[in-house]
Amino acid sequence: MPLEQNVGLTPLYFSGDALRLEITVRNGDLPTSPVLDLTPFTEITWALARKQGAAALFTKKLSVGPTQIDPVDLAQGRIDVLINNADTAALKGAFYHELQLEPGPNTPLFGSFEIQADTITP
């Protein structure tokens, strides 16, 4: 079973803000499950969608480089997904996110992703 990780409620996340989403991938569905060594995987993809099963609004891939997914410590399951201001500037409300590992498919992480409307925009 994948681990459910919900984002955006504590602390609040606002549209158009940059975010470094710190993720530790676990080999199980509990926050205390052992970490998963990510070094055997050839691709790591994170996606944001309106709901589970919908087309991705945008994705981030490890193969693109550390501007999308930063491989902090792959052996210890640690990556950071880098969300830029422009990625969420036009978004607000409830969304779904998931992480997929290849070869696979292997989805070790999923959850809700809440984006609050921003009053001040550039």
DSSP file (Angstrom, degrees, kcal/mol; ACC not computed):
  #  RESIDUE AA STRUCTURE BP1 BP2  ACC     N-H-->O    O-->H-N    N-H-->O    O-->H-N    TCO  KAPPA ALPHA  PHI   PSI    X-CA   Y-CA   Z-CA
    1    1 A M              0   0    0      0, 0.0    27,-0.1     0, 0.0     2,-0.1   0.000 360.0 360.0 360.0 138.8    0.0    0.0    0.0
    2    2 A P        -     0   0    0      0, 0.0     2,-0.4     0, 0.0   107,-0.2  -0.394 360.0-105.6 -77.3 160.4    1.2    3.5   -0.7
    3    3 A L  E     -a  109   0A   0    105,-2.7   107,-1.9    23,-0.2     2,-0.6  -0.721  27.1-134.6 -86.2 130.6    1.6    6.2    1.9
    4    4 A E  E     +a  110   0A   0     -2,-0.4     2,-0.5    25,-0.4   107,-0.2  -0.772  26.7 177.9 -86.8 124.4   -1.0    8.9    1.9
    5    5 A Q        -     0   0    0    105,-3.4     2,-0.3    -2,-0.6    92,-0.1  -0.954  11.8-158.6-130.4 111.9    0.6   12.4    2.3
    6    6 A N        -     0   0    0     -2,-0.5     2,-0.4   105,-0.2   107,-0.2  -0.713  10.5-162.9 -94.0 141.7   -1.7   15.4    2.2
    7    7 A V  B     +b  113   0A   0    105,-2.6   107,-3.0    -2,-0.3     6,-0.1  -0.927  54.8  32.0-126.8 143.7   -0.3   18.8    1.3
    8    8 A G  S   >S+     0   0    0     -2,-0.4     5,-1.2     3,-0.3   108,-0.1   0.336  91.6  79.8 103.1  -6.1   -1.5   22.4    1.8
    9    9 A L  B   5S+F   12   0B   0      1,-0.3     3,-0.3     3,-0.2    -2,-0.1   0.819  88.4  52.1-100.0 -38.2   -3.5   22.5    4.9
   10   10 A T  T   5S+     0   0    0      1,-0.5    -1,-0.3     2,-0.0     2,-0.1  -0.857 128.8  14.4-138.6 102.8   -0.8   22.6    7.6
   11   11 A P  T   5S-     0   0    0      0, 0.0    -1,-0.5     0, 0.0    -3,-0.3   0.643 108.9-117.5 -76.9 165.4    0.9   24.8    6.8
   12   12 A L  B   5 -F    9   0B   0     -3,-0.3     2,-0.4    -2,-0.1    -3,-0.2  -0.368  22.6-149.2 -66.2 144.8   -1.4   26.5    4.2
   13   13 A Y      < -     0   0    0     -5,-1.2   103,-3.1   101,-0.3     2,-0.3  -0.978  10.3-153.7-118.5 130.2   -0.1   26.7    0.6
   14   14 A F  B >   -g  116   0C   0     -2,-0.4     3,-1.7   101,-0.2   103,-0.2  -0.793  26.6 -96.6-108.0 146.0   -1.2   29.7   -1.6
   15   15 A S  T 3  S+     0   0    0    101,-2.9    74,-0.2    -2,-0.3     3,-0.1  -0.230 107.6  21.5 -56.8 141.7   -1.5   29.8   -5.3
   16   16 A G  T 3  S+     0   0    0      1,-0.3     2,-0.3    69,-0.2    -1,-0.3   0.453  92.8 125.1  80.0   0.4    1.5   31.2   -7.1
   17   17 A D    <   -     0   0    0     -3,-1.7    -1,-0.3    71,-0.1     2,-0.2  -0.718  63.8-117.9 -91.1 143.0    3.9   30.5   -4.2
   18   18 A A        -     0   0    0     -2,-0.3     2,-0.4    -3,-0.1    66,-0.2  -0.517  35.3-169.2 -72.2 146.8    7.1   28.5   -4.8
   19   19 A L  E     -H   83   0D   0     64,-2.5    64,-3.2    -2,-0.2     2,-0.8  -0.994  24.5-154.9-144.1 133.1    7.2   25.3   -2.7
   20   20 A R  E     -H   82   0D   0     -2,-0.4     2,-1.0    62,-0.2    62,-0.2  -0.918  21.5-156.3-103.7 103.2    9.9   22.8   -2.0
   21   21 A L  E     -H   81   0D   0     60,-3.0    60,-2.5    -2,-0.8     2,-0.5  -0.721   7.4-151.6 -86.0 104.3    7.9   19.6   -1.2
   22   22 A E  E     -H   80   0D   0     -2,-1.0     2,-0.4    58,-0.2    58,-0.2  -0.665  18.9-176.3 -83.3 122.3   10.2   17.5    0.9
   23   23 A I  E     -H   79   0D   0     56,-2.9    56,-2.4    -2,-0.5     2,-0.5  -0.967  22.6-168.9-126.3 132.6    9.4   13.8    0.5
   24   24 A T  E     -H   78   0D   0     -2,-0.4     2,-0.4    54,-0.2    54,-0.2  -0.978  25.7-141.0-113.2 114.6   10.8   10.7    2.2
   25   25 A V        -     0   0    0     52,-3.1    11,-2.5    -2,-0.5     2,-0.3  -0.616  19.7-158.6 -80.1 130.0    9.6    7.7    0.2
   26   26 A R  B     -J   35   0E   0     -2,-0.4     2,-1.2    82,-0.3     9,-0.3  -0.785  24.3-127.8-111.1 150.9    8.6    4.8    2.5
   27   27 A N  S    S+     0   0    0      7,-3.6     2,-0.3    -2,-0.3     8,-0.1  -0.546  90.1  20.4 -93.1  66.3    8.4    1.0    1.8
   28   28 A G  S    S-     0   0    0     -2,-1.2    -2,-0.2    80,-0.2   -25,-0.2  -0.916  94.7 -82.1 155.7-179.9    4.9    0.8    3.2
   29   29 A D  S    S+     0   0    0     -2,-0.3   -25,-0.4   -27,-0.1    -1,-0.0   0.224  94.7  83.4-101.8  14.6    1.8    2.8    4.1
   30   30 A L  S >  S-     0   0    0    -27,-0.1     3,-1.9     1,-0.1   -27,-0.1  -0.905  78.5-127.4-116.8 147.2    2.9    4.1    7.5
   31   31 A P  T 3  S+     0   0    0      0, 0.0    -1,-0.1     0, 0.0   -28,-0.0   0.709 114.6  53.1 -61.1 -17.5    5.0    7.2    8.3
   32   32 A T  T 3  S+     0   0    0     -6,-0.0     3,-0.1     2,-0.0    -3,-0.0   0.427  81.9 118.0 -96.7  -0.4    7.2    4.8   10.4
   33   33 A S  S <  S-     0   0    0     -3,-1.9    -5,-0.2     1,-0.1     3,-0.1  -0.282  79.6 -87.9 -61.5 153.3    7.7    2.3    7.5
   34   34 A P        -     0   0    0      0, 0.0    -7,-3.6     0, 0.0    -1,-0.1  -0.257  50.2 -98.0 -62.3 151.4   11.3    1.8    6.5
   35   35 A V  B     -J   26   0E   0     -9,-0.3     2,-0.5    -3,-0.1    -9,-0.3  -0.335  34.3-123.9 -67.5 153.2   12.7    4.2    3.8
   36   36 A L        -     0   0    0    -11,-2.5     2,-0.5    40,-0.1   -11,-0.2  -0.890  17.3-126.5-102.7 123.6   12.7    2.9    0.2
   37   37 A D        -     0   0    0     -2,-0.5    38,-0.2     1,-0.2    39,-0.1  -0.571  23.4-170.5 -67.5 118.9   16.1    3.0   -1.6
   38   38 A L    >   +     0   0    0     36,-2.9     3,-1.4    -2,-0.5    37,-0.2   0.462  60.1  96.2 -93.0  -2.7   15.3    4.9   -4.8
   39   39 A T  T 3  S+     0   0    0     35,-0.3    -1,-0.2     1,-0.3    36,-0.1   0.799  77.8  58.0 -63.3 -29.3   18.7    4.3   -6.6
   40   40 A P  T 3  S+     0   0    0      0, 0.0     2,-0.3     0, 0.0    -1,-0.3   0.684  87.8  93.9 -73.4 -13.7   17.4    1.3   -8.6
   41   41 A F    <   -     0   0    0     -3,-1.4     3,-0.1     1,-0.1    63,-0.0  -0.599  60.0-158.6 -86.4 137.7   14.6    3.4  -10.3
   42   42 A T  S    S+     0   0    0     60,-1.6     2,-0.3    -2,-0.3    -1,-0.1   0.670  77.1  22.4 -86.9 -18.9   15.3    5.0  -13.7
   43   43 A E  E     -C  102   0A   0     59,-1.7    59,-2.5    19,-0.1     2,-0.4  -0.994  55.7-166.5-149.8 143.5   12.6    7.6  -13.4
   44   44 A I  E     -C  101   0A   0     -2,-0.3    18,-2.3    57,-0.2     2,-0.4  -0.999  16.2-174.8-127.5 125.8   10.7    9.4  -10.6
   45   45 A T  E     -CD 100  61A   0     55,-2.7    55,-3.2    -2,-0.4     2,-0.4  -0.982  10.0-167.9-127.1 132.8    7.6   11.4  -11.6
   46   46 A W  E     -CD  99  60A   0     14,-2.8    14,-2.7    -2,-0.4     2,-0.3  -0.943  14.9-173.8-114.0 140.6    5.4   13.6   -9.4
   47   47 A A  E     -CD  98  59A   0     51,-2.3    51,-1.7    -2,-0.4     2,-0.4  -0.978  18.6-153.2-138.3 149.5    2.1   14.9  -10.8
   48   48 A L  E     +CD  97  58A   0     10,-2.1     9,-3.6    -2,-0.3    10,-1.1  -0.982  24.7 168.0-119.1 132.5   -0.7   17.2   -9.8
   49   49 A A  E     -CD  96  56A   0     47,-2.9    47,-2.9    -2,-0.4     7,-0.2  -0.908  47.9-111.2-138.5 164.7   -4.3   16.7  -11.1
   50   50 A R  S    S-     0   0    0      5,-0.6     2,-0.3    -2,-0.3    -1,-0.1   0.861  99.4 -11.8 -64.9 -35.8   -7.8   17.9  -10.4
   51   51 A K  S >  S-     0   0    0      4,-0.2     3,-2.1    45,-0.1    -1,-0.2  -0.970  93.1 -67.3-156.9 166.0   -8.7   14.5   -9.0
   52   52 A Q  T 3  S+     0   0    0     -2,-0.3     3,-0.1     1,-0.3    45,-0.0  -0.369 121.3  18.4 -59.6 131.5   -7.4   10.9   -8.9
   53   53 A G  T 3  S+     0   0    0      1,-0.3    -1,-0.3    -2,-0.1     2,-0.1   0.272  98.7 119.1  89.8 -10.6   -7.4    9.4  -12.4
   54   54 A A  S <  S-     0   0    0     -3,-2.1    -1,-0.3     1,-0.1     3,-0.1  -0.404  76.8 -83.2 -82.7 163.3   -7.6   12.8  -14.2
   55   55 A A        -     0   0    0      1,-0.1    -5,-0.6    -2,-0.1    -4,-0.2  -0.372  54.9 -99.6 -63.6 143.9   -5.0   14.1  -16.6
   56   56 A A  E     -D   49   0A   0     -7,-0.2    -7,-0.3     1,-0.1     3,-0.1  -0.414  19.0-153.8 -67.0 137.1   -2.0   15.8  -14.9
   57   57 A L  E    S-     0   0A   0     -9,-3.6     2,-0.3     1,-0.4    -8,-0.2   0.849  82.2 -16.9 -75.7 -37.7   -2.1   19.6  -14.8
   58   58 A F  E     -D   48   0A   0    -10,-1.1   -10,-2.1    -3,-0.0    -1,-0.4  -0.961  66.2-151.8-160.4 157.5    1.7   19.5  -14.6
   59   59 A T  E     -D   47   0A   0     -2,-0.3     2,-0.4   -12,-0.2   -12,-0.2  -0.878   5.0-149.1-128.5 160.8    4.4   17.0  -13.7
   60   60 A K  E     -D   46   0A   0    -14,-2.7   -14,-2.8    -2,-0.3     2,-0.4  -0.997  17.5-164.2-129.3 136.1    7.9   17.0  -12.3
   61   61 A K  E >>  -D   45   0A   0     -2,-0.4     3,-0.7   -16,-0.2     4,-0.6  -0.955  25.6-142.7-127.6 141.1   10.6   14.5  -13.4
   62   62 A L  G >4 S+     0   0    0    -18,-2.3     3,-1.1    -2,-0.4     7,-0.2   0.867 101.7  62.8 -63.2 -37.5   13.9   13.4  -11.9
   63   63 A S  G 34 S+     0   0    0    -19,-0.3    -1,-0.2     1,-0.3   -18,-0.1   0.717  93.8  62.3 -65.4 -20.6   15.4   13.0  -15.4
   64   64 A V  G <4 S-     0   0    0     -3,-0.7    -1,-0.3     1,-0.3    -2,-0.2   0.811 114.7-111.4 -73.5 -29.3   14.9   16.7  -16.2
   65   65 A G    XX  -     0   0    0     -3,-1.1     3,-2.1    -4,-0.6     4,-1.7  -0.637  42.9 -46.4 124.2 178.5   17.3   17.6  -13.3
   66   66 A P  T 34 S+     0   0    0      0, 0.0     4,-0.1     0, 0.0    -1,-0.1   0.494 118.2  75.4 -68.9  -2.2   17.3   19.2   -9.9
   67   67 A T  T 34 S+     0   0    0      2,-0.2     3,-0.1    -3,-0.1    -5,-0.1   0.659 113.4  23.1 -79.3 -14.2   15.2   22.1  -11.0
   68   68 A Q  T <4 S+     0   0    0     -3,-2.1    14,-2.9     1,-0.3     2,-0.4   0.755 140.8  11.5-112.0 -55.8   12.1   19.7  -11.0
   69   69 A I  E  < S-I   81   0D   0     -4,-1.7    -1,-0.3    -8,-0.6    12,-0.2  -0.980  70.3-151.4-128.2 119.8   13.0   16.9   -8.6
   70   70 A D  E     -I   80   0D   0     10,-3.0     2,-2.0    -2,-0.4    10,-2.0  -0.797  11.4-141.6 -91.0 117.8   16.1   17.3   -6.4
   71   71 A P  E     +     0   0D   0      0, 0.0     3,-0.4     0, 0.0     8,-0.2  -0.514  30.7 170.0 -79.2  77.8   17.7   13.9   -5.5
   72   72 A V  E    S-     0   0D   0     -2,-2.0     7,-0.2     1,-0.2     2,-0.1   0.933  75.7 -19.0 -57.0 -54.0   18.6   14.9   -1.9
   73   73 A D  E > > -I   78   0D   0      5,-2.3     5,-2.5    -3,-0.2     3,-1.0  -0.602  64.1-177.0-157.5  87.1   19.6   11.3   -0.9
   74   74 A L  G > 5S+     0   0    0     -3,-0.4   -36,-2.9     1,-0.3     3,-1.7   0.854  83.8  58.2 -60.6 -38.0   18.2    8.6   -3.1
   75   75 A A  G 3 5S+     0   0    0      1,-0.3    -1,-0.3   -38,-0.2    -2,-0.0   0.807 111.0  43.6 -62.7 -28.7   19.6    5.7   -1.0
   76   76 A Q  G < 5S-     0   0    0     -3,-1.0    -1,-0.3     2,-0.1    -2,-0.2   0.204 119.2-109.7-100.7  13.7   17.6    7.1    2.0
   77   77 A G  T < 5 +     0   0    0     -3,-1.7   -52,-3.1     1,-0.2     2,-0.6   0.664  69.6 145.5  73.0  16.9   14.4    7.7   -0.1
   78   78 A R  E   < +HI  24  73D   0     -5,-2.5    -5,-2.3   -54,-0.2     2,-0.3  -0.801  11.4 149.1-100.9 121.8   14.8   11.5    0.1
   79   79 A I  E     -H   23   0D   0    -56,-2.4   -56,-2.9    -2,-0.6     2,-0.4  -0.954  31.9-143.2-137.0 158.8   13.7   13.8   -2.8
   80   80 A D  E     -HI  22  70D   0    -10,-2.0   -10,-3.0    -2,-0.3     2,-0.5  -0.996   9.9-148.2-122.4 129.5   12.4   17.3   -3.0
   81   81 A V  E     -HI  21  69D   0    -60,-2.5   -60,-3.0    -2,-0.4     2,-0.7  -0.859  16.1-145.5 -94.0 126.5    9.8   18.3   -5.6
   82   82 A L  E     -H   20   0D   0    -14,-2.9     2,-0.6    -2,-0.5   -62,-0.2  -0.836  13.4-169.1-101.1 111.8   10.3   21.9   -6.7
   83   83 A I  E     -H   19   0D   0    -64,-3.2   -64,-2.5    -2,-0.7     2,-0.1  -0.882  13.4-148.0-101.3 122.8    7.0   23.7   -7.5
   84   84 A N    >>  -     0   0    0     -2,-0.6     3,-0.8   -66,-0.2     4,-0.8  -0.436  25.2-107.6 -88.8 162.4    7.6   27.1   -9.2
   85   85 A N  H >> S+     0   0    0      1,-0.2     3,-0.8     2,-0.2     4,-0.6   0.896 118.8  52.0 -53.7 -45.3    5.4   30.2   -8.8
   86   86 A A  H 34 S+     0   0    0      1,-0.2     4,-0.4     2,-0.2     3,-0.3   0.757  95.1  71.5 -67.9 -24.9    4.0   29.8  -12.4
   87   87 A D  H <4 S+     0   0    0     -3,-0.8    -1,-0.2     1,-0.2    -2,-0.2   0.864 116.7  18.0 -60.0 -36.7    3.0   26.1  -11.8
   88   88 A T  H X< S+     0   0    0     -3,-0.8     3,-1.9    -4,-0.8    -1,-0.2   0.281  88.5 112.2-120.4   9.9    0.1   27.1   -9.5
   89   89 A A  T 3< S+     0   0    0     -4,-0.6    29,-0.2    -3,-0.3    -2,-0.1   0.829  89.6  36.0 -55.7 -35.4   -0.5   30.8  -10.2
   90   90 A A  T 3  S+     0   0    0     -4,-0.4     2,-0.3    -3,-0.1    -1,-0.3   0.244 103.6  95.4-102.5  12.8   -3.9   30.1  -11.8
   91   91 A L    <   +     0   0    0     -3,-1.9     2,-0.3    25,-0.1   -76,-0.1  -0.807  37.6 156.7-110.6 145.5   -4.9   27.3   -9.5
   92   92 A K        +     0   0    0     -2,-0.3     2,-0.3    25,-0.1    24,-0.2  -0.951  41.1  36.2-157.3 148.6   -7.0   27.2   -6.3
   93   93 A G  E    S- E   0 115A   0     22,-3.5    22,-2.6    -2,-0.3     2,-0.4  -0.742  93.0 -18.2 114.2-161.0   -9.0   24.5   -4.5
   94   94 A A  E     + E   0 114A   0     -2,-0.3     2,-0.2    20,-0.2    20,-0.2  -0.726  61.8 165.7 -93.3 133.0   -8.7   20.8   -3.9
   95   95 A F  E     - E   0 113A   0     18,-1.4    18,-2.0    -2,-0.4     2,-0.4  -0.758  29.0-123.3-134.3 178.5   -6.3   18.7   -6.0
   96   96 A Y  E     -CE  49 112A   0    -47,-2.9   -47,-2.9    16,-0.3     2,-0.3  -0.978  22.7-172.2-128.3 139.7   -4.7   15.3   -6.0
   97   97 A H  E     +CE  48 111A   0     14,-2.7    14,-1.7    -2,-0.4     2,-0.3  -0.967   5.1 175.3-132.1 152.7   -1.0   14.5   -6.2
   98   98 A E  E     -CE  47 110A   0    -51,-1.7   -51,-2.3    -2,-0.3     2,-0.4  -0.991  22.1-137.8-152.0 159.4    1.0   11.3   -6.6
   99   99 A L  E     -CE  46 109A   0     10,-2.5    10,-0.8    -2,-0.3     2,-0.4  -0.958  19.7-166.7-117.7 133.6    4.5   10.0   -7.0
  100  100 A Q  E     -C   45   0A   0    -55,-3.2   -55,-2.7    -2,-0.4     2,-0.4  -0.971   5.2-155.9-126.2 140.1    5.4    7.2   -9.5
  101  101 A L  E   > -CE  44 106A   0      5,-3.0     5,-1.1    -2,-0.4   -57,-0.2  -0.899  23.3-116.5-112.4 140.5    8.6    5.2   -9.7
  102  102 A E  E   5S+C   43   0A   0    -59,-2.5   -59,-1.7    -2,-0.4   -60,-1.6  -0.978  91.5  48.1-127.3 143.3    9.8    3.4  -12.9
  103  103 A P  T   5S+     0   0    0      0, 0.0    -2,-0.1     0, 0.0   -60,-0.0   0.469 119.8  36.3 -69.6 156.0   10.3    0.7  -13.7
  104  104 A G  T   5S-     0   0    0     -2,-0.2     2,-0.1     1,-0.1    -2,-0.1  -0.624  87.7-109.0-176.3-127.1    7.0   -0.1  -12.3
  105  105 A P  T   5 +     0   0    0      0, 0.0     2,-0.4     0, 0.0    -3,-0.1   0.393  62.1 161.2 -73.5 146.2    4.5    1.3  -12.2
  106  106 A N  E   < - E   0 101A   0     -5,-1.1    -5,-3.0    -2,-0.1    -2,-0.0  -0.954  20.1-170.6-139.0 113.7    5.0    1.7   -8.5
  107  107 A T  E     +     0   0A   0     -2,-0.4    -7,-0.2    -7,-0.2     3,-0.1  -0.840  14.3 165.6-110.1  93.8    3.1    4.5   -6.7
  108  108 A P  E     +     0   0A   0      0, 0.0  -105,-2.7     0, 0.0     2,-0.3   0.577  64.2  36.8 -85.2  -7.9    4.5    4.8   -3.2
  109  109 A L  E     +aE   3  99A   0    -10,-0.8   -10,-2.5  -107,-0.2     2,-0.3  -0.998  59.2 146.6-149.9 138.6    2.9    8.1   -2.4
  110  110 A F  E     +aE   4  98A   0   -107,-1.9  -105,-3.4    -2,-0.3     2,-0.3  -0.946  12.7 127.5-156.1 171.4   -0.4    9.9   -3.0
  111  111 A G  E     - E   0  97A   0    -14,-1.7   -14,-2.7    -2,-0.3  -105,-0.2  -0.942  52.5 -52.0 161.0-176.9   -2.8   12.4   -1.4
  112  112 A S  E     - E   0  96A   0     -2,-0.3  -105,-2.6   -16,-0.2     2,-0.4  -0.514  37.0-160.3 -83.5 156.3   -4.7   15.6   -1.5
  113  113 A F  E     -bE   7  95A   0    -18,-2.0   -18,-1.4  -107,-0.2     2,-0.4  -0.901   7.3-160.7-141.1 106.1   -3.1   18.9   -2.3
  114  114 A E  E     - E   0  94A   0   -107,-3.0     2,-0.5    -2,-0.4  -101,-0.3  -0.757   4.1-168.1 -95.5 131.3   -4.9   22.0   -1.2
  115  115 A I  E     - E   0  93A   0    -22,-2.6   -22,-3.5    -2,-0.4     2,-0.2  -0.976  11.6-147.9-121.0 119.9   -4.2   25.4   -2.9
  116  116 A Q  B     -g   14   0C   0   -103,-3.1  -101,-2.9    -2,-0.5     2,-0.1  -0.591  26.8-104.6 -83.8 143.9   -5.6   28.5   -1.2
  117  117 A A        -     0   0    0     -2,-0.2     2,-0.5  -103,-0.2   -25,-0.1  -0.450  34.5-133.6 -64.8 139.9   -6.5   31.5   -3.4
  118  118 A D        -     0   0    0    -29,-0.2    -1,-0.1     1,-0.1     3,-0.0  -0.855  13.5-163.4-101.3 128.8   -4.0   34.3   -3.1
  119  119 A T  S    S+     0   0    0     -2,-0.5     2,-0.6     1,-0.1    -1,-0.1   0.885  80.1  55.5 -76.3 -41.0   -5.2   37.9   -2.6
  120  120 A I        +     0   0    0      2,-0.0    -1,-0.1     0, 0.0     0, 0.0  -0.849  69.7 176.4 -99.1 120.6   -2.0   39.6   -3.6
  121  121 A T              0   0    0     -2,-0.6  -105,-0.1    -3,-0.0    -2,-0.0  -0.920 360.0 360.0-122.5 149.9   -0.7   38.7   -7.1
  122  122 A P              0   0    0      0, 0.0    -1,-0.0     0, 0.0    -2,-0.0   0.519 360.0 360.0 -66.2 360.0    2.3   40.0   -8.9
